[in-house]
Amino acid sequence: MRILDVQSTDLFIGTEAAPRQVIRIRVRGEDGGGRGPSRVRVAGDRVRTETDMTLGPLGSGEEATLEVGVVRDGEPVAGERLAAEVLVDGDEGKASHPFELVVAAEPGWRMFMISHFHYDPVWWNTQAAYTEAWGAAIQYRAPFQEPGLALVKAHLDMARRDPDYKFVLAELDYLKPYWDVYPEDRAYVRQLLADGRLEFMGATYNEPNTNLTSAESTIRNAIYGIAYQRDVLGGAPATAWQLDAFGHDPQFPGIMADAGATSSSWARGPFHEWGPHWVRGPARMAIAEMARGGAPVMQFATEFDWIAPSGRALLTSFQANHYSAGWWMDAATTLEQAEAEVHRNFTELAALAATKNVLLPVGTDYSPPNRWLTAIQRDWNSRYVWPRFIAAIPREFFAAVREEQAARGRAFTPQTRDMNPVYTGKDVSFIDTKQAQRTAENTLLSAEKFATVAAMLGARYPSEATDKAWRQLLFGAHHDGITGSESDQVYLDLLGGWREAHELGQAVLDASLDMIGAAIDTRGEGVPFVVYNQLSWPRTDISRVRIELPGDRQDVAILDDADGTVPFLLEAAERRPDGTIATATLAFLASDVPAIGYRTYRLVPAAVSIDDAAWRPTAAPTIDGGRYAIAVDPERGGAIDSLVDKRSGKELLRSGEMANELRVYREYPNHPLFGEGPWHLTPDGRFRSSADAPADVRTEGSPIGCRIVVDSEVEGSRLRQEIVLWNGVDRIEFRTA
């Protein structure tokens, strides 16, 4: 018998009290081999087998692999090499093979296999198709994938068939429809929760891209998610399960901790979109440009305290091999192959873990239960004492991580770094939807505040309208919605939601302000109007009022509530055929408007025509406001070549650099490596600049501020840029049209 190879492993057999590191020995039968079995043992100065193993007989050329457990004397250190020898004694004679045992890490390792499926309610398909049904031959669909309701049913059915099966469910996008459509499964869902075989994840409405939405939107995402999963379904959501979000708002862990979450887990962030083993090294992507990065490394362990600026934190598990890492064993044709794939994941992830506990997500986009999951648990753990592969839910993993770290007396490393960017294209693709989301968010939040005040005056609070508006916004905040990564059909599908959210919010705001306005004492001369401040602090800013003027009166003044005259700008006007102004928009500085409050102003006749309050040309080549002084270069497209902070006297631009320059970048038709779309920016290095040609520049002044107007052309498009400084406002406004 010939010994072909001897390998050290990180596997242990025996018992937890007396684990034995496994040596894998590969042998081959020789011509004229013996007819009886051979005895195999390992011997060395500090390595030995306790009993001989028997193998064979093997026919000529027949190969076999034997796993032998060895005792390691003394206190060996992980990575230490111990000299040893494999000895074979049989009818055909003796054979030996010297080798070095590489001491494996200490025993006690466990890998928690979390069965899940990632669900996008929109991406390349619409919400209706993703939720209920899609065609069997639909483009882009993998054969195993199913829509949301069918997936929930499949995982529940697997739990019924296999008592070892555990899994997670997450987004409300499919949970609520399933709960409504299949009431017959409600009792079983709650039984699985009680038995610790099911956990609700996310603690949010879905997986939002919180770096593109307001903080209030993130708060509502948590409120709706936790309230439904806990108060309606009966779960105990504790983990922010944000697998696929394209980056993370630094405030997110603090907001979620305040909402009651205790942990988080996600796959995209500190190591770009795929994690270290995908981005660098040839093991995953056969792309030479990426493979040249060398061995994958991380600057911190996969488990860490993710700390927000508020100081609040979540214990976080970064999915370094991505959220699909464990799914691909489903394609294995044998249990042995599936176990080898899982063990490979363990070997890679254990090297990055903070403790002897590893999280392996077993699932991918729209994936049914993995067919090998529980079989691996049963077979593997019957053969090996360490590492143990366990079908589990995340709370078991996080409990084990916390317990071990506490036993060691160690704290998790704090991480405050910004977990961005992931996909830069997500910040600009379908830019109108990002603007619509923010406009609707701000309108709705203002509407809620003033609706509360109106309710104190006797109005009924419009809970139905605000609730529906927030649901539309939370749906649109999904990482394949607001990011612009969606297909054109999904874009059209989502537009209605953003529109409805804004219309509902605006209707509530208008009705609330009407109610409040009717209760304000506006007695006095002239025509009263009210400026409201929806913020929680006093505000001084530019406000606008639209007025109608009779043909015989073209003069007007604005008085504040102390009868002081308030300067204004005639910003826009609609004129009659005779040239008189019919309607006008006046801009003025509303000073010290109280928090969640108002100030009353009045329009009164004046001795000066309203036309005198329009923008007027000035001779100065620069504009100078209360805080900033700005100059532009007409020969370089009107770009800013000087920006001075007057408080410090400091020039804010680097020498020779410009600001407010517009560049048009050329892009590759598709990503040159991935062939992917709108979530990437793919500039090819070429661009045209508005600074490449001269521009027409003029400066103008008004009773409330000054501005520079730049007319230029780039790439065949005519541009008008305005740079505005308002009196009494420490802000520079830039407008491009």
LOBA-461190 format. One record per residue (C-alpha): residue number from 1; residue in one letter; z, x, y. Coordinates in steps of 0.02 Angstrom, whole numbers. Layout:
<pts>
     k   r        z        x        y
   NUM   A        Z        X        Y
...
</pts>
This chain:
<pts>
     k   r        z        x        y
     1   M        0        0        0
     2   R      -49       69      170
     3   I       50       39      329
     4   L      -75        0      467
     5   D       33      -34      617
     6   V      214      -56      672
     7   Q      258     -152      830
     8   S      420     -183      920
     9   T      442     -362      983
    10   D      558     -456     1099
    11   L      601     -577      958
    12   F      768     -591      868
    13   I      816     -666      700
    14   G      986     -684      620
    15   T     1121     -780      713
    16   E     1174     -794      894
    17   A     1328     -691      850
    18   A     1228     -558      756
    19   P     1048     -556      818
    20   R      925     -433      742
    21   Q      773     -370      839
    22   V      610     -406      748
    23   I      491     -267      697
    24   R      317     -325      652
    25   I      237     -223      512
    26   R       54     -240      461
    27   V        3     -173      290
    28   R     -151     -170      178
    29   G     -169     -163      -11
    30   E     -256      -10      -83
    31   D     -377       11     -228
    32   G     -284       18     -392
    33   G     -127      -50     -313
    34   G       24      -99     -414
    35   R       51     -268     -493
    36   G      227     -296     -431
    37   P      303     -323     -260
    38   S      347     -179     -145
    39   R      511     -151      -57
    40   V      506     -125      132
    41   R      644      -57      242
    42   V      669       27      411
    43   A      778      180      434
    44   G      822      289      583
    45   D      966      375      669
    46   R     1016      216      761
    47   V      901       87      681
    48   R      907       11      507
    49   T      876     -142      403
    50   E     1027     -217      318
    51   T      931     -263      160
    52   D      763     -218       87
    53   M      622     -342      109
    54   T      496     -378      -29
    55   L      310     -399       -6
    56   G      160     -418     -118
    57   P       78     -378     -229
    58   L      -77     -363     -118
    59   G     -254     -351     -181
    60   S     -371     -213     -127
    61   G     -408     -234       59
    62   E     -290     -382       76
    63   E     -185     -375      235
    64   A      -15     -449      271
    65   T      106     -448      417
    66   L      292     -439      387
    67   E      428     -473      516
    68   V      586     -373      484
    69   G      751     -386      578
    70   V      838     -222      618
    71   V     1014     -176      668
    72   R     1028      -69      825
    73   D     1183       40      819
    74   G     1280       79      976
    75   E     1238        1     1144
    76   P     1050       25     1165
    77   V      975       -8     1336
    78   A      823     -117     1361
    79   G      668       -9     1364
    80   E      751      134     1270
    81   R      648      211     1129
    82   L      733      244      962
    83   A      652      351      827
    84   A      634      262      660
    85   E      526      252      505
    86   V      456      112      397
    87   L      474      149      211
    88   V      377       59       74
    89   D      419       84     -110
    90   G      321       -1     -250
    91   D      224       18     -412
    92   E       84      109     -323
    93   G      201      236     -247
    94   K      287      266      -84
    95   A      225      259       94
    96   S      306      293      262
    97   H      260      266      443
    98   P      359      343      586
    99   F      371      242      747
   100   E      477      217      902
   101   L      574       57      919
   102   V      563       -5     1098
   103   V      729      -89     1128
   104   A      699     -268     1184
   105   A      796     -348     1323
   106   E      964     -416     1274
   107   P      958     -576     1171
   108   G      999     -745     1243
   109   W      833     -788     1323
   110   R      773     -968     1329
   111   M      611    -1044     1390
   112   F      619    -1224     1447
   113   M      453    -1309     1413
   114   I      430    -1451     1538
   115   S      302    -1582     1489
   116   H      218    -1653     1644
   117   F       52    -1704     1715
   118   H       -8    -1666     1890
   119   Y      -77    -1819     1977
   120   D     -186    -1826     2132
   121   P     -202    -2007     2192
   122   V     -356    -1949     2287
   123   W     -465    -1794     2274
   124   W     -643    -1805     2211
   125   N     -614    -1984     2153
   126   T     -540    -2133     2244
   127   Q     -364    -2200     2228
   128   A     -423    -2352     2130
   129   A     -513    -2248     1999
   130   Y     -374    -2121     1982
   131   T     -243    -2255     1959
   132   E     -319    -2376     1836
   133   A     -485    -2331     1753
   134   W     -634    -2215     1762
   135   G     -794    -2199     1665
   136   A     -793    -2102     1503
   137   A     -935    -1990     1560
   138   I     -882    -1971     1742
   139   Q     -930    -1806     1819
   140   Y     -795    -1671     1832
   141   R     -678    -1757     1710
   142   A     -616    -1651     1564
   143   P     -618    -1743     1397
   144   F     -428    -1751     1385
   145   Q     -398    -1820     1560
   146   E     -347    -2000     1595
   147   P     -303    -2101     1750
   148   G     -125    -2129     1807
   149   L      -72    -2288     1718
   150   A     -146    -2231     1553
   151   L      -55    -2065     1568
   152   V      115    -2145     1593
   153   K       82    -2256     1442
   154   A       30    -2104     1337
   155   H      188    -2006     1377
   156   L      299    -2156     1343
   157   D      211    -2185     1177
   158   M      237    -2003     1129
   159   A      422    -2020     1167
   160   R      429    -2171     1051
   161   R      347    -2074      909
   162   D      440    -1910      930
   163   P      627    -1908      966
   164   D      616    -1725     1020
   165   Y      491    -1762     1158
   166   K      551    -1747     1338
   167   F      446    -1762     1496
   168   V      446    -1792     1683
   169   L      365    -1921     1796
   170   A      346    -1899     1982
   171   E      237    -1981     2115
   172   L      258    -2159     2174
   173   D       69    -2169     2180
   174   Y       72    -2210     1994
   175   L      255    -2249     1963
   176   K      259    -2406     2069
   177   P       96    -2479     2001
   178   Y      154    -2444     1823
   179   W      325    -2523     1854
   180   D      241    -2677     1926
   181   V      104    -2695     1795
   182   Y      206    -2655     1638
   183   P      377    -2738     1656
   184   E      395    -2735     1467
   185   D      421    -2545     1476
   186   R      560    -2548     1606
   187   A      704    -2554     1482
   188   Y      631    -2410     1381
   189   V      607    -2304     1537
   190   R      789    -2329     1583
   191   Q      842    -2290     1405
   192   L      746    -2125     1412
   193   L      832    -2085     1577
   194   A     1002    -2122     1502
   195   D      964    -2016     1348
   196   G      912    -1866     1453
   197   R      733    -1868     1387
   198   L      650    -1918     1551
   199   E      677    -1857     1729
   200   F      600    -1918     1890
   201   M      537    -1774     1995
   202   G      479    -1747     2172
   203   A      616    -1835     2268
   204   T      468    -1882     2378
   205   Y      336    -2017     2388
   206   N      206    -1892     2325
   207   E      164    -1708     2349
   208   P      136    -1703     2538
   209   N       64    -1559     2637
   210   T      210    -1549     2757
   211   N      137    -1408     2861
   212   L        8    -1534     2927
   213   T      125    -1679     2962
   214   S      276    -1711     3072
   215   A      454    -1677     3017
   216   E      488    -1863     3027
   217   S      347    -1893     2903
   218   T      431    -1771     2782
   219   I      596    -1862     2804
   220   R      514    -2030     2766
   221   N      427    -1955     2615
   222   A      597    -1908     2546
   223   I      676    -2075     2591
   224   Y      540    -2178     2507
   225   G      532    -2064     2355
   226   I      718    -2050     2321
   227   A      752    -2232     2362
   228   Y      621    -2295     2239
   229   Q      656    -2173     2099
   230   R      845    -2195     2114
   231   D      877    -2371     2177
   232   V      731    -2463     2094
   233   L      694    -2363     1937
   234   G      870    -2302     1903
   235   G      836    -2116     1901
   236   A      925    -1969     1982
   237   P      789    -1867     2071
   238   A      856    -1696     2116
   239   T      705    -1578     2114
   240   A      569    -1570     2246
   241   W      423    -1555     2123
   242   Q      285    -1498     2242
   243   L      168    -1415     2117
   244   D        3    -1415     2209
   245   A       47    -1427     2394
   246   F      -60    -1306     2496
   247   G       86    -1219     2579
   248   H      255    -1277     2637
   249   D      338    -1317     2803
   250   P      483    -1195     2829
   251   Q      595    -1345     2867
   252   F      555    -1427     2701
   253   P      701    -1357     2597
   254   G      825    -1405     2732
   255   I      758    -1582     2748
   256   M      759    -1607     2560
   257   A      934    -1535     2543
   258   D      996    -1656     2675
   259   A      910    -1796     2579
   260   G     1010    -1753     2423
   261   A      891    -1640     2326
   262   T      968    -1484     2249
   263   S      816    -1388     2187
   264   S      629    -1368     2205
   265   S      484    -1302     2103
   266   W      303    -1270     2150
   267   A      155    -1162     2105
   268   R       72    -1118     2271
   269   G      146    -1018     2412
   270   P      208     -839     2418
   271   F       70     -768     2309
   272   H      -79     -866     2372
   273   E     -153    -1006     2270
   274   W     -131     -951     2089
   275   G       18     -836     2077
   276   P       24     -649     2040
   277   H      -49     -650     1866
   278   W     -203     -745     1923
   279   V     -234     -664     2090
   280   R     -214     -485     2031
   281   G     -257     -411     1864
   282   P     -399     -448     1744
   283   A     -298     -556     1624
   284   R     -344     -722     1707
   285   M     -495     -710     1819
   286   A     -638     -597     1768
   287   I     -675     -552     1949
   288   A     -688     -366     1983
   289   E     -636     -383     2165
   290   M     -472     -463     2112
   291   A     -445     -359     1956
   292   R     -438     -199     2059
   293   G     -268     -254     2124
   294   G     -180     -172     1978
   295   A      -28     -236     1886
   296   P       42     -398     1955
   297   V      203     -382     2051
   298   M      320     -495     2148
   299   Q      438     -448     2288
   300   F      575     -564     2224
   301   A      622     -658     2067
   302   T      546     -826     2025
   303   E      715     -910     2054
   304   F      785     -896     2230
   305   D      873     -990     2368
   306   W      738    -1056     2484
   307   I      823    -1067     2653
   308   A      766    -1173     2800
   309   P      796    -1127     2984
   310   S      940    -1252     2979
   311   G     1028    -1142     2850
   312   R     1015    -1274     2713
   313   A      935    -1216     2550
   314   L      863    -1269     2384
   315   L      873    -1169     2223
   316   T      688    -1145     2192
   317   S      586    -1097     2039
   318   F      415    -1027     2083
   319   Q      289    -1062     1945
   320   A      216     -888     1940
   321   N       85     -928     1806
   322   H       40    -1091     1894
   323   Y       82    -1270     1850
   324   S      -49    -1271     1712
   325   A       22    -1118     1623
   326   G       83    -1202     1465
   327   W      -52    -1333     1447
   328   W     -189    -1224     1374
   329   M     -102    -1204     1207
   330   D     -161    -1382     1176
   331   A     -332    -1309     1136
   332   A     -260    -1201      995
   333   T     -323    -1247      822
   334   T     -163    -1193      733
   335   L       22    -1196      770
   336   E       24    -1007      755
   337   Q     -107     -990      893
   338   A      -12    -1112     1004
   339   E      149    -1014      979
   340   A       61     -852     1022
   341   E        1     -927     1186
   342   V      174     -990     1230
   343   H      251     -822     1186
   344   R      125     -734     1298
   345   N      180     -844     1442
   346   F      361     -806     1401
   347   T      331     -619     1403
   348   E      248     -626     1573
   349   L      371     -746     1653
   350   A      529     -666     1583
   351   A      488     -507     1677
   352   L      496     -605     1840
   353   A      646     -718     1807
   354   A      814     -705     1896
   355   T      910     -750     1737
   356   K      876     -761     1550
   357   N      802     -934     1577
   358   V      617     -964     1602
   359   L      528    -1123     1658
   360   L      358    -1158     1578
   361   P      265    -1310     1646
   362   V      167    -1388     1503
   363   G       34    -1495     1582
   364   T     -110    -1493     1704
   365   D     -214    -1616     1806
   366   Y     -209    -1789     1725
   367   S     -152    -1718     1557
   368   P      -84    -1820     1411
   369   P       61    -1756     1304
   370   N       28    -1583     1234
   371   R        3    -1597     1047
   372   W       96    -1437     1001
   373   L      249    -1449     1114
   374   T      383    -1517      998
   375   A      307    -1435      843
   376   I      330    -1268      929
   377   Q      511    -1308      968
   378   R      548    -1353      787
   379   D      452    -1214      702
   380   W      490    -1072      822
   381   N      676    -1106      832
   382   S      688    -1118      643
   383   R      621     -940      631
   384   Y      693     -853      782
   385   V      864     -858      860
   386   W      800     -781     1024
   387   P      704     -819     1128
   388   R      723    -1005     1104
   389   F      581    -1119     1157
   390   I      651    -1288     1208
   391   A      567    -1451     1254
   392   A      670    -1494     1407
   393   I      682    -1577     1576
   394   P      703    -1476     1737
   395   R      885    -1520     1767
   396   E      928    -1432     1603
   397   F      837    -1277     1663
   398   F      919    -1273     1834
   399   A     1090    -1304     1757
   400   A     1066    -1155     1640
   401   V     1007    -1045     1783
   402   R     1155    -1090     1892
   403   E     1279    -1069     1748
   404   E     1218     -895     1703
   405   Q     1212     -834     1882
   406   A     1387     -900     1913
   407   A     1451     -815     1755
   408   R     1379     -651     1818
   409   G     1461     -677     1988
   410   R     1293     -658     2074
   411   A     1207     -756     2210
   412   F     1023     -798     2211
   413   T      919     -696     2332
   414   P      892     -790     2494
   415   Q      712     -813     2548
   416   T      668     -872     2723
   417   R      487     -818     2726
   418   D      351     -941     2769
   419   M      269     -998     2607
   420   N       97    -1003     2689
   421   P      -48     -996     2702
   422   V     -126    -1051     2540
   423   Y     -294    -1128     2583
   424   T     -343    -1096     2763
   425   G     -484    -1224     2758
   426   K     -356    -1362     2739
   427   D     -308    -1341     2922
   428   V     -480    -1383     2991
   429   S     -582    -1483     2864
   430   F     -601    -1667     2915
   431   I     -505    -1625     3075
   432   D     -516    -1805     3134
   433   T     -402    -1863     2994
   434   K     -269    -1736     3041
   435   Q     -275    -1797     3220
   436   A     -269    -1978     3160
   437   Q     -116    -1941     3051
   438   R      -20    -1861     3194
   439   T      -70    -1995     3320
   440   A      -16    -2133     3201
   441   E      147    -2043     3159
   442   N      194    -2024     3342
   443   T      144    -2202     3385
   444   L      241    -2274     3239
   445   L      398    -2173     3276
   446   S      393    -2230     3458
   447   A      366    -2408     3399
   448   E      520    -2401     3287
   449   K      630    -2337     3427
   450   F      580    -2470     3553
   451   A      578    -2606     3419
   452   T      761    -2564     3390
   453   V      797    -2586     3576
   454   A      698    -2749     3576
   455   A      800    -2809     3427
   456   M      958    -2780     3527
   457   L      884    -2897     3657
   458   G      856    -3033     3526
   459   A      687    -2992     3448
   460   R      663    -2988     3258
   461   Y      641    -2811     3196
   462   P      463    -2794     3124
   463   S      515    -2712     2961
   464   E      362    -2770     2862
   465   A      238    -2694     2985
   466   T      328    -2528     3003
   467   D      356    -2516     2815
   468   K      172    -2540     2777
   469   A      120    -2419     2912
   470   W      234    -2283     2843
   471   R      169    -2312     2666
   472   Q       -8    -2285     2728
   473   L       43    -2125     2817
   474   L      140    -2058     2668
   475   F       -9    -2089     2556
   476   G     -123    -2000     2680
   477   A       -3    -1852     2692
   478   H      -43    -1805     2511
   479   H     -106    -1628     2488
   480   D     -280    -1689     2441
   481   G     -283    -1816     2583
   482   I     -236    -1744     2751
   483   T     -294    -1570     2698
   484   G     -477    -1621     2698
   485   S     -502    -1559     2520
   486   E     -563    -1730     2466
   487   S     -740    -1790     2430
   488   D     -839    -1892     2555
   489   Q     -805    -2055     2462
   490   V     -619    -2022     2469
   491   Y     -631    -1981     2655
   492   L     -709    -2151     2686
   493   D     -579    -2232     2574
   494   L     -434    -2153     2670
   495   L     -497    -2193     2845
   496   G     -444    -2374     2828
   497   G     -265    -2322     2791
   498   W     -249    -2211     2943
   499   R     -329    -2344     3052
   500   E     -213    -2480     2988
   501   A      -59    -2371     3011
   502   H     -106    -2339     3193
   503   E     -149    -2520     3228
   504   L       15    -2581     3153
   505   G      115    -2453     3250
   506   Q       25    -2491     3413
   507   A       49    -2678     3392
   508   V      237    -2655     3363
   509   L      250    -2537     3511
   510   D      157    -2654     3629
   511   A      260    -2805     3577
   512   S      423    -2709     3593
   513   L      383    -2643     3766
   514   D      332    -2817     3821
   515   M      501    -2881     3764
   516   I      596    -2741     3849
   517   G      492    -2750     4007
   518   A      527    -2935     4026
   519   A      713    -2895     4032
   520   I      699    -2761     4167
   521   D      744    -2811     4345
   522   T      586    -2767     4443
   523   R      620    -2867     4600
   524   G      561    -2787     4761
   525   E      405    -2752     4861
   526   G      238    -2704     4789
   527   V      179    -2708     4609
   528   P      309    -2637     4487
   529   F      271    -2538     4331
   530   V      382    -2449     4206
   531   V      369    -2276     4128
   532   Y      454    -2265     3957
   533   N      517    -2107     3872
   534   Q      519    -2118     3682
   535   L      600    -1948     3659
   536   S      784    -1916     3628
   537   W      803    -1807     3783
   538   P      761    -1833     3968
   539   R      580    -1798     4005
   540   T      479    -1742     4155
   541   D      292    -1750     4124
   542   I      126    -1817     4183
   543   S      109    -2005     4163
   544   R      -40    -2118     4195
   545   V      -60    -2296     4258
   546   R     -218    -2401     4264
   547   I     -230    -2516     4416
   548   E     -351    -2643     4487
   549   L     -398    -2640     4671
   550   P     -474    -2778     4776
   551   G     -630    -2734     4873
   552   D     -542    -2744     5041
   553   R     -395    -2632     4993
   554   Q     -433    -2454     4937
   555   D     -267    -2379     4987
   556   V     -112    -2366     4879
   557   A       48    -2265     4862
   558   I      172    -2243     4720
   559   L      359    -2258     4753
   560   D      496    -2211     4631
   561   D      657    -2308     4603
   562   A      737    -2218     4751
   563   D      591    -2269     4865
   564   G      528    -2091     4868
   565   T      340    -2064     4881
   566   V      264    -1992     4723
   567   P      102    -1890     4738
   568   F      -38    -1940     4621
   569   L     -212    -1892     4564
   570   L     -359    -2010     4555
   571   E     -411    -1960     4379
   572   A     -543    -2091     4342
   573   A     -621    -2240     4431
   574   E     -742    -2382     4399
   575   R     -836    -2433     4556
   576   R     -922    -2589     4615
   577   P    -1105    -2587     4670
   578   D    -1047    -2564     4850
   579   G     -951    -2406     4804
   580   T     -776    -2477     4815
   581   I     -656    -2444     4672
   582   A     -626    -2589     4553
   583   T     -509    -2502     4431
   584   A     -428    -2332     4438
   585   T     -323    -2219     4328
   586   L     -188    -2128     4425
   587   A      -95    -1977     4356
   588   F       75    -1931     4428
   589   L      231    -1833     4385
   590   A      364    -1947     4311
   591   S      526    -1852     4337
   592   D      687    -1862     4237
   593   V      646    -2015     4135
   594   P      803    -2046     4029
   595   A      805    -2021     3841
   596   I      745    -2178     3750
   597   G      741    -2253     3923
   598   Y      633    -2293     4072
   599   R      606    -2275     4260
   600   T      530    -2408     4371
   601   Y      393    -2365     4496
   602   R      299    -2472     4623
   603   L      124    -2479     4693
   604   V      125    -2517     4879
   605   P       -8    -2515     5015
   606   A      -36    -2350     5104
   607   A     -126    -2286     5257
   608   V     -235    -2162     5162
   609   S     -382    -2204     5047
   610   I     -358    -2178     4862
   611   D     -515    -2069     4861
   612   D     -417    -1935     4953
   613   A     -314    -1907     4795
   614   A     -462    -1846     4689
   615   W     -495    -1667     4632
   616   R     -558    -1559     4777
   617   P     -649    -1391     4769
   618   T     -546    -1238     4817
   619   A     -602    -1066     4870
   620   A     -475     -969     4767
   621   P     -548     -882     4611
   622   T     -386     -913     4518
   623   I     -262    -1054     4491
   624   D      -78    -1030     4521
   625   G       55    -1152     4459
   626   G      243    -1149     4455
   627   R      254    -1032     4305
   628   Y       80     -962     4269
   629   A      -63     -882     4364
   630   I     -234     -884     4279
   631   A     -400     -799     4316
   632   V     -565     -813     4221
   633   D     -723     -707     4212
   634   P     -882     -808     4249
   635   E     -990     -668     4178
   636   R     -904     -684     4009
   637   G     -921     -870     3982
   638   G     -773     -915     4092
   639   A     -649     -843     3969
   640   I     -475     -805     4035
   641   D     -457     -621     4078
   642   S     -285     -632     4160
   643   L     -135     -739     4116
   644   V       26     -694     4207
   645   D      199     -765     4175
   646   K      264     -774     4353
   647   R      446     -776     4302
   648   S      434     -601     4230
   649   G      275     -542     4314
   650   K      207     -493     4143
   651   E       23     -499     4098
   652   L       15     -594     3934
   653   L     -158     -532     3880
   654   R     -191     -362     3807
   655   S     -299     -248     3911
   656   G     -483     -290     3886
   657   E     -445     -447     3785
   658   M     -491     -626     3830
   659   A     -418     -797     3798
   660   N     -494     -972     3786
   661   E     -651     -896     3713
   662   L     -745    -1012     3595
   663   R     -821     -933     3440
   664   V     -942    -1012     3317
   665   Y     -929     -929     3146
   666   R    -1063     -933     3013
   667   E    -1004     -968     2836
   668   Y    -1065     -945     2660
   669   P    -1135    -1106     2585
   670   N     -995    -1096     2455
   671   H     -851     -980     2420
   672   P     -934     -820     2355
   673   L     -808     -799     2213
   674   F     -743     -972     2170
   675   G     -890    -1081     2220
   676   E     -764    -1203     2294
   677   G     -769    -1310     2447
   678   P     -681    -1374     2601
   679   W     -507    -1307     2564
   680   H     -577    -1132     2594
   681   L     -641    -1048     2751
   682   T     -788     -938     2702
   683   P     -847     -842     2857
   684   D     -982     -713     2820
   685   G     -932     -602     2967
   686   R    -1062     -664     3092
   687   F    -1017     -766     3246
   688   R    -1076     -813     3420
   689   S     -957     -819     3567
   690   S     -951     -920     3726
   691   A     -917     -752     3810
   692   D    -1092     -689     3765
   693   A    -1170     -771     3920
   694   P    -1117     -813     4099
   695   A    -1044     -983     4140
   696   D    -1031    -1096     4292
   697   V     -851    -1091     4351
   698   R     -764    -1189     4487
   699   T     -583    -1209     4539
   700   E     -510    -1371     4603
   701   G     -347    -1434     4676
   702   S     -259    -1600     4687
   703   P      -94    -1671     4753
   704   I      -12    -1638     4583
   705   G      -95    -1482     4514
   706   C     -245    -1368     4500
   707   R     -379    -1330     4372
   708   I     -525    -1220     4323
   709   V     -682    -1305     4258
   710   V     -802    -1201     4152
   711   D     -976    -1261     4103
   712   S    -1061    -1151     3972
   713   E    -1173    -1154     3820
   714   V    -1154    -1081     3645
   715   E    -1266    -1104     3493
   716   G    -1369    -1234     3586
   717   S    -1218    -1342     3627
   718   R    -1161    -1375     3806
   719   L     -974    -1356     3834
   720   R     -853    -1407     3969
   721   Q     -684    -1323     3966
   722   E     -540    -1368     4081
   723   I     -384    -1263     4112
   724   V     -252    -1366     4202
   725   L      -86    -1321     4283
   726   W       22    -1470     4335
   727   N      155    -1454     4470
   728   G      327    -1467     4393
   729   V      270    -1445     4212
   730   D      288    -1275     4126
   731   R      132    -1297     4022
   732   I      -51    -1246     4022
   733   E     -169    -1383     3964
   734   F     -335    -1336     3883
   735   R     -472    -1464     3859
   736   T     -640    -1432     3776
   737   A     -779    -1560     3765
</pts>
